[in-house]
Amino acid sequence: MTNSSISRHHSVLGLIVLLLSLYGSNVWADIKPAKKPQSKHCVALGNWVVPGIGQTTQQEVISRVTKASVVLLGETHINADHHRWQLQTLVALHAVRPNMVIGFEMFPRQVQTVLDQWVAGKLTEKEFLRAVEWDQVWNTDANLYLPLFHFARMNHIPMRALNIETHLRRQVAEKGLYGIPVEEREGLTLPAEPSQAYLDYLLPIYKQHDRKDKQKGETDQSDPDFRRFISGQQLWDRAMAQILQQALMESTKSEKPLVVGIMGAGHVLHGYGVTHQLHDLGVKNVAALLPWDSDKSCHHLIKGVADAVFGVLPHVSESIRPQFQRLGIRFEMGRGGAVVLQVEKNSIAEAAKLQDSDVILEMAGLAIKNTDDVVAIVKRQAPGTWMPLKIKRDDQELQIIAKFPQLRQ
C-alpha cells in the first residue's frame, strides 16, 4: 500500500469522523415525550431529544444513562459548544455517579503516566500540554478541552488515554494486525467483524471521497483498499473499547465506576464503532449521548441514531479564541514533508485550496523537517499576513498562498 493510499484512507476517516453522528438503543421505549418546543429546528437549542420518540428532559436522560456501564459522549473536535455540552453532561453524570473514570480519544496510550500526574496535581497546564505533545498529536486548540481536563483533576477523576500511535494504525493498514509483532501491538486484540449495516453506510462515503475509485466507479465492499480502510477504523474503535473495558474491570472498589468516553461522533454512530467493539468484549450496557447542531438536517434524526441528543450551536464560538493562529489541517510526517491527512472546513488551509494528500515541503520559505516545524511556523505567522507554501501534489510541485486574516476584536 503506497503512502498516497495511506494518506487517502486517513483523510477518509477524518471526513467520516466529522460527518457522522450518533448511536442508540431501545432503552427509551417507555419514555413519554415532553411537549415539543416552538422551534424551526428538529432539536431546539438547549433541549434533549430521544431520536424517534421526541423531546425529553435532562433529568430523564441522566437518570437513565447513569445506569449504564459505559457512556460515550461524542463531538466534532473544533466545535466549542460540543465541549461545553460535554462538560455540562459530565457534571450531571458525576453528581449521580461520583465513582467515575473518563477516557479521552485525544491521548495515545504512551502518555498515560502524564495523565496520572496531571490528575494528581503534579503538572501545570503548560507542562501537561508539553508532556502529552498536544500540538503534535492532536493539533486542535487546547482551550476547547482544558475545562474537561481541569474538571477531572479538580474532582480526582482518573483519566485514561484511549488511542494508539498513528504509526501502528498505518502498519496495520499495510500489513494487517497479524503482520505486526505481538510486542508492537500495544496490547490490541483482533477487532470484532463490522456489521453489514456499517459497511453499507461507509461504502458510499468512501467512494465519493476516494478520487481514484470515484473515477473508475468500480469500488465495492470486496475492494482491498476499502477493506483495509475498514480494518483501520475497526482497529481504532477496538483500541478505545479495550481501554474503556479495562477501566471498568480493573476497579478495586465494590461498586464499578461509571466509565465515560470522550471521542469523535464517528466512533459512536449507530453503535457501529466503539459500542460494537465493547459488546464483543462483554460490555453490553453502553449508552451514547451526542450534541446536535441546530442547522443539522432532521433527515438524520432517526430512531437509533443515538440514545439522546442535545441541541447546540453549529459553529465554533468566538468566545474561545486560540492562543495562536491555526492553518486548519491534520497531518503526519512522510514523503519528504508534512502529509495532509485532513483539511478542516472553513479553515485557512481550505481557503488556500490545500487538499488531502498534499505534501507540504516548505512554509514561509523554510523546509519542513518535523512536526515541530509546522507548529512553530504557523504560531509565528502574524495576523493579516500571507504565508507561501511549497507543496507536492500528484508528483508536481506547486506554490500556494495561505492568507491569515486579521483577528477580530
GUDREN-988785 format. One record per residue (C-alpha): residue number from 1; x negated, y, z; residue in three letters. Coordinates in steps of 0.001 Angstrom, whole numbers. Each point is the difference from the previous one (the first is absolute). Last residue first. Layout:
N
 num    east   north      up residu
 NUM       X       Y       Z    ALA
...
***
This chain:
409
 num    east   north      up residu
 409   11601   42315   18440    GLN
 408    -220   -1850   -3280    ARG
 407   -3294   -1654    -805    LEU
 406   -1288    1105   -3401    GLN
 405      73   -2810   -2493    PRO
 404   -2849   -2442    -766    PHE
 403    -224    -575   -3744    LYS
 402   -1605   -3294   -1029    ALA
 401   -1576     356   -3424    ILE
 400    -713   -2808   -2457    ILE
 399   -3145   -1075   -1848    GLN
 398      40   -3317   -1831    LEU
 397   -2253   -3045    -446    GLU
 396    1432   -2784   -2153    GLN
 395    -187   -3707     902    ASP
 394    3766    -171     624    ASP
 393    -138    3028    2291    ARG
 392   -3236    1220    1586    LYS
 391     195    3211    1980    ILE
 390   -1921    3236     466    LYS
 389    2009    2258    2264    LEU
 388    -181    3785      19    PRO
 387    1312    1757    3141    MET
 386    2108    3142    -245    TRP
 385     490    2516    2810    THR
 384    3054    1397    1812    GLY
 383    -757   -1740    3281    PRO
 382   -3734    -682     508    ALA
 381   -1401   -3454    -717    GLN
 380   -2197   -1125    2884    ARG
 379    2433   -2690    1150    LYS
 378     204   -1361   -3549    VAL
 377   -3773    -341    -223    ILE
 376    -289   -1671    3413    ALA
 375    2720   -2585    -635    VAL
 374   -1327   -1008   -3414    VAL
 373   -3619    -181    1151    ASP
 372     924   -1986    3103    ASP
 371    1480   -2716   -2194    THR
 370   -3371    -713   -1620    ASN
 369   -2186     968   -2971    LYS
 368    2040    2664   -1769    ILE
 367   -2299    2253   -2040    ALA
 366     352    3724     654    LEU
 365    1075    2463   -2693    GLY
 364    3114    1077    1883    ALA
 363    1048   -3647     114    MET
 362   -1860   -2631   -2031    GLU
 361     604   -3590   -1126    LEU
 360    3706    -330     808    ILE
 359    1149   -3318   -1477    VAL
 358    3541       5   -1381    ASP
 357    1939   -3165     890    SER
 356    3150    1959     966    ASP
 355     116    3335   -1783    GLN
 354   -1204    3569     594    LEU
 353    2274    2393   -1847    LYS
 352   -1332    3062    1907    ALA
 351    3523     550    1342    ALA
 350      -5   -3609    1221    GLU
 349   -3319     517    1779    ALA
 348    1224    3192    1677    ILE
 347    2923   -2011    1355    SER
 346    3715      -1    -809    ASN
 345      88   -3822      69    LYS
 344   -3117   -1719    1264    GLU
 343   -2482   -1544   -2439    VAL
 342    -864   -3618     809    GLN
 341   -2960   -2330    -335    LEU
 340   -2458    2555   -1394    VAL
 339   -3459   -1568    -272    VAL
 338   -2662    2231    1577    ALA
 337   -3296    -367   -1862    GLY
 336   -2244   -2379   -1911    GLY
 335    2492   -2796    -605    ARG
 334     824    -160    3729    GLY
 333     937    2014    3067    MET
 332    3600     -25    1129    GLU
 331    2786    2484    -514    PHE
 330    3283    1384    1240    ARG
 329     718    3392   -1474    ILE
 328    1523    3333    1002    GLY
 327   -2793    2554    -409    LEU
 326     522    1162    3553    ARG
 325    -945    3349    1514    GLN
 324   -1047     152    3633    PHE
 323    1536      57    3472    GLN
 322    3186   -1228   -1605    PRO
 321    3068    2009     922    ARG
 320    2891   -1310    2019    ILE
 319    2668    2714     -23    SER
 318     297     -88   -3790    GLU
 317    1872   -3273     190    SER
 316    -709   -2674   -2573    VAL
 315    3156    -459   -2027    HIS
 314    2994   -2321     150    PRO
 313    1672    1185    3209    LEU
 312    1312   -2740    2259    VAL
 311    3111   -2188     357    GLY
 310    -520   -3156    2068    PHE
 309     331   -3548   -1308    VAL
 308    1245   -3192    1654    ALA
 307    -601   -3739    -300    ASP
 306   -1496     694   -3404    ALA
 305     733    -689   -3702    VAL
 304    2313   -2783    1089    GLY
 303    3216    1624   -1106    LYS
 302    -663    2635   -2624    ILE
 301   -1314    3553     205    LEU
 300   -1950    -120   -3259    HIS
 299    2787    1528   -2107    HIS
 298     273    2750    2590    CYS
 297   -2945    1632   -1733    SER
 296   -2530    1680    2268    LYS
 295     360    3754     422    ASP
 294     563    -171    3775    SER
 293   -3049   -2204     457    ASP
 292     864   -3168    1918    TRP
 291   -2270    -887    2908    PRO
 290    -329   -3680     828    LEU
 289     875   -2548    2626    LEU
 288    -809   -3703    -197    ALA
 287     813   -2733    2508    ALA
 286   -1731   -3370     436    VAL
 285    1282   -2937    2049    ASN
 284   -1438   -2979   -1882    LYS
 283   -3645      -6    1027    VAL
 282   -1092   -3539    -917    GLY
 281   -2978     847   -2199    LEU
 280    2091    -501   -3142    ASP
 279    2537    2466    1399    HIS
 278   -2811    2490     538    LEU
 277   -1065    -429   -3641    GLN
 276    3481     791   -1290    HIS
 275     218    2991    2370    THR
 274   -3327    1315   -1260    VAL
 273    1065     -48   -3648    GLY
 272    3323    -980   -1546    TYR
 271    2127     940    3020    GLY
 270    2175    2167   -2201    HIS
 269   -2862    2499    -379    LEU
 268   -2286      48    3037    VAL
 267   -3474     109   -1566    HIS
 266    1162    2619   -2493    GLY
 265    1023    2310    2838    ALA
 264   -3617     641     972    GLY
 263    -959   -1034    3499    MET
 262     454     540    3746    ILE
 261     706   -3352    1683    GLY
 260    1616    -211    3428    VAL
 259    -439   -2941    2376    VAL
 258    2421     -60    2938    LEU
 257   -1996   -1774    2649    PRO
 256     727   -3523    1260    LYS
 255    1189    -220    3589    GLU
 254   -2073   -2292    2208    SER
 253   -3047    2169    -620    LYS
 252   -3164   -1532   -1456    THR
 251     786    1292   -3491    SER
 250   -1797   -1973   -2698    GLU
 249    3121   -1190   -1848    MET
 248    1526    3326    -989    LEU
 247   -3297    1668    -838    ALA
 246    -947   -3105   -1991    GLN
 245    3222     225   -2028    GLN
 244    -641    3664    -818    LEU
 243   -3590    -847    -955    ILE
 242    1149   -2833   -2269    GLN
 241    2743    2073   -1634    ALA
 240   -2489    2705    -970    MET
 239   -2318   -2456   -1722    ALA
 238    2875   -1847   -1633    ARG
 237    1383    3171   -1577    ASP
 236   -3402     926   -1449    TRP
 235    -530   -3549   -1240    LEU
 234    3449     -38   -1559    GLN
 233    -788    3200   -1907    GLN
 232   -3251   -1444   -1300    GLY
 231    1716   -3224   -1045    SER
 230    2676    2006   -1830    ILE
 229   -2712    1814   -1970    PHE
 228   -1686   -3293    -810    ARG
 227    3335   -1377   -1239    ARG
 226     521    3081   -2177    PHE
 225   -3482    -358   -1485    ASP
 224     553   -3714    -669    PRO
 223    3348     553   -1806    ASP
 222    2431   -2670    1220    SER
 221    2542    2580    1148    GLN
 220     206    1529   -3452    ASP
 219   -2087    2551   -1864    THR
 218     393      54   -3778    GLU
 217     976    3590    -813    GLY
 216   -3333     480   -1722    LYS
 215     -73    3736     579    GLN
 214    1370    -329    3532    LYS
 213   -2540   -2744     661    ASP
 212   -2909    2347    -629    LYS
 211    1585    2991    1738    ARG
 210     900   -1784    3205    ASP
 209    2473    2350    1655    HIS
 208    3215   -1083   -1678    GLN
 207    -945   -3677      49    LYS
 206    -791     113    3718    TYR
 205    3262    1742     816    ILE
 204    1966   -2519   -2076    PRO
 203   -1854   -2919    1705    LEU
 202     394    1194    3577    LEU
 201    3713    -627     543    TYR
 200     220   -3411   -1655    ASP
 199   -3130   -1128    1845    LEU
 198    1471    1065    3341    TYR
 197    3333   -1677    -781    ALA
 196   -1864   -3216    -841    GLN
 195   -1438      29    3497    SER
 194   -3739     301     452    PRO
 193   -1979   -3041    1199    GLU
 192   -1120     204    3625    ALA
 191   -3482    1390     407    PRO
 190   -3013   -2296     567    LEU
 189   -1743     932    3236    THR
 188   -2150    3019     658    LEU
 187   -2591     -83    2778    GLY
 186   -2101    2808   -1485    GLU
 185    -471   -2093   -3172    ARG
 184   -3815     283     -69    GLU
 183    -750   -2903    2364    GLU
 182    2278   -2267   -2025    VAL
 181   -1984     607   -3200    PRO
 180    2169    1642   -2703    ILE
 179    1095   -2067   -3002    GLY
 178    2757   -1500    2109    TYR
 177    1693    3384     209    LEU
 176       6     518   -3788    GLY
 175   -3061     972   -1993    LYS
 174     639    3408   -1579    GLU
 173    3055    1228    1938    ALA
 172   -1500   -1602    3111    VAL
 171   -3205    1944    -502    GLN
 170    1885    3288    -430    ARG
 169    2049    -580    3139    ARG
 168   -3258    -749    1829    LEU
 167   -1662    3152   -1381    HIS
 166    2855    2123    1298    THR
 165    -645   -1138    3578    GLU
 164    2925   -1403    1916    ILE
 163    2868    1817    1670    ASN
 162    1958    -312    3215    LEU
 161   -2123    1860    2552    ALA
 160    1852    -299    3313    ARG
 159     767    2738    2511    MET
 158     681    -825    3653    PRO
 157    2454    2390    1706    ILE
 156   -1553    1889    2908    HIS
 155    2814    2596     -85    ASN
 154   -2153    3037    -772    MET
 153   -2171   -2077   -2344    ARG
 152    2874   -1352   -2078    ALA
 151    1655    3407    -254    PHE
 150   -3348    1523    -971    HIS
 149    -321   -2414   -2923    PHE
 148    3522     748   -1176    LEU
 147    -563    3770     270    PRO
 146   -3286    -485   -1936    LEU
 145    1673   -1500   -3063    TYR
 144    1004    2981   -2146    LEU
 143   -2893    2077    1310    ASN
 142   -2370   -2629   -1426    ALA
 141     659    1241   -3536    ASP
 140    -361   -3041   -2239    THR
 139   -3339   -1513   -1056    ASN
 138     711   -3421    1517    TRP
 137   -3408   -1713     -24    VAL
 136   -2454    2789    -859    GLN
 135    1649    2897    1805    ASP
 134     889   -2156    3001    TRP
 133   -3394   -1570     522    GLU
 132    1317   -1721    3167    VAL
 131   -2922    1441    1984    ALA
 130     337    3477   -1527    ARG
 129    3706     211     761    LEU
 128    -591   -1107    3595    PHE
 127   -2937    2309     626    GLU
 126    1968    2981   -1274    LYS
 125    3048    -854    2032    GLU
 124   -2108    -492    3113    THR
 123    -928   -3484    1117    LEU
 122      19   -1916    3283    LYS
 121    3682     423     826    GLY
 120     720   -3752     319    ALA
 119    2334     227   -2995    VAL
 118   -2883    1382   -2061    TRP
 117   -2459   -2644    1196    GLN
 116    2412   -2782    -951    ASP
 115     490    1570   -3434    LEU
 114   -3778     128    -441    VAL
 113    -300   -3692     886    THR
 112    2582    -809   -2668    GLN
 111   -2133    1697   -2662    VAL
 110    -869   -3210   -1904    GLN
 109    3662    -854    -406    ARG
 108     626    2687   -2608    PRO
 107    2051    3012    1167    PHE
 106    2816    1842   -1789    MET
 105    2444   -2916     131    GLU
 104     588     776    3668    PHE
 103    1209   -2382    2705    GLY
 102    1709    1272    3149    ILE
 101     319   -2168    3129    VAL
 100    2787     525    2535    MET
  99    1008    -827    3562    ASN
  98    2013    3211     399    PRO
  97    3032   -1679   -1641    ARG
  96    3016    2309     497    VAL
  95   -1752    3372     239    ALA
  94   -2682   -1308   -2366    HIS
  93    2556    -529   -2775    LEU
  92    1270    3579     296    ALA
  91   -3522    1454      49    VAL
  90   -1022   -2174   -2953    LEU
  89    3040    1209   -1923    THR
  88    -873    3654     518    GLN
  87   -3593    -685   -1006    LEU
  86    1061   -1853   -3149    GLN
  85    2409    2798    -891    TRP
  84   -2787    2549     318    ARG
  83   -2132   -2236   -2211    HIS
  82    2640    -180   -2707    HIS
  81     538    3755     221    ASP
  80   -3678     567    -809    ALA
  79     238   -1839   -3322    ASN
  78   -3504    -933   -1187    ILE
  77      78   -3713     902    HIS
  76    3499    -849   -1174    THR
  75    1148   -1892    3042    GLU
  74    1169   -3224    1574    GLY
  73     736    -870    3606    LEU
  72     -49   -3768     568    LEU
  71    1411   -1404    3238    VAL
  70   -1278   -3339    1324    VAL
  69    1516   -2240    2675    SER
  68    3501    1400    -377    ALA
  67    2365     923    2842    LYS
  66   -1296    3573    -195    THR
  65    1552      90   -3471    VAL
  64    3579    -182    1260    ARG
  63      86    2582    2774    SER
  62   -2202    2328   -2042    ILE
  61    2421     -19   -2929    VAL
  60    3121     376    2134    GLU
  59   -1467    2895    1992    GLN
  58   -1181    1612   -3222    GLN
  57    3560      27   -1241    THR
  56    1650   -1579   -3041    THR
  55     927     990   -3533    GLN
  54    1114   -2651   -2442    GLY
  53     180   -3708    -744    ILE
  52   -1906    -881   -3181    GLY
  51   -3155    1665    1240    PRO
  50     195     783    3742    VAL
  49    -220    3784     165    VAL
  48   -1650    2236    2585    TRP
  47     360    3784    -174    ASN
  46   -2506    2857     307    GLY
  45     429    1228   -3563    LEU
  44    2962   -1684   -1634    ALA
  43    -460   -3406   -1593    VAL
  42    2110    -318   -3178    CYS
  41    -558    3700    -614    HIS
  40    2754    2460    -917    LYS
  39     802     304    3684    SER
  38    2998     131    2304    GLN
  37    -881   -2762    2430    PRO
  36    1670   -3438    -147    LYS
  35    1635    -933    3286    LYS
  34   -1890   -2843    1620    ALA
  33      17   -3481   -1495    PRO
  32     961   -2814    2380    LYS
  31   -2824   -2508     243    ILE
  30     797   -3713     -61    ASP
  29   -2183    -927   -2974    ALA
  28   -2944    2081    1171    TRP
  27   -2360   -2933     614    VAL
  26     468    -986   -3650    ASN
  25   -3500     833   -1160    SER
  24   -1941    2888   -1513    GLY
  23   -3001    1198   -1948    TYR
  22   -1202    3317   -1438    LEU
  21   -1159    2236   -2652    SER
  20   -2222    -157   -3050    LEU
  19   -1473    2883   -1916    LEU
  18   -3112     963    1988    LEU
  17   -1136   -3538     799    VAL
  16     834    -965   -3576    ILE
  15   -2210    2727   -1413    LEU
  14   -2894    -989    2260    GLY
  13     379   -3632   -1007    LEU
  12     -51     963   -3660    VAL
  11   -3129    2066     667    SER
  10   -1691   -2971    1661    HIS
   9     853   -2191   -2991    HIS
   8   -1402    2578   -2410    ARG
   7   -3182     306    2036    SER
   6    -462   -3758    -121    ILE
   5     671     -92   -3739    SER
   4   -2567    2720    -647    SER
   3   -2501   -1769    2251    ASN
   2     425   -3033   -2246    THR
   1    1508   -3354    1002    MET
***
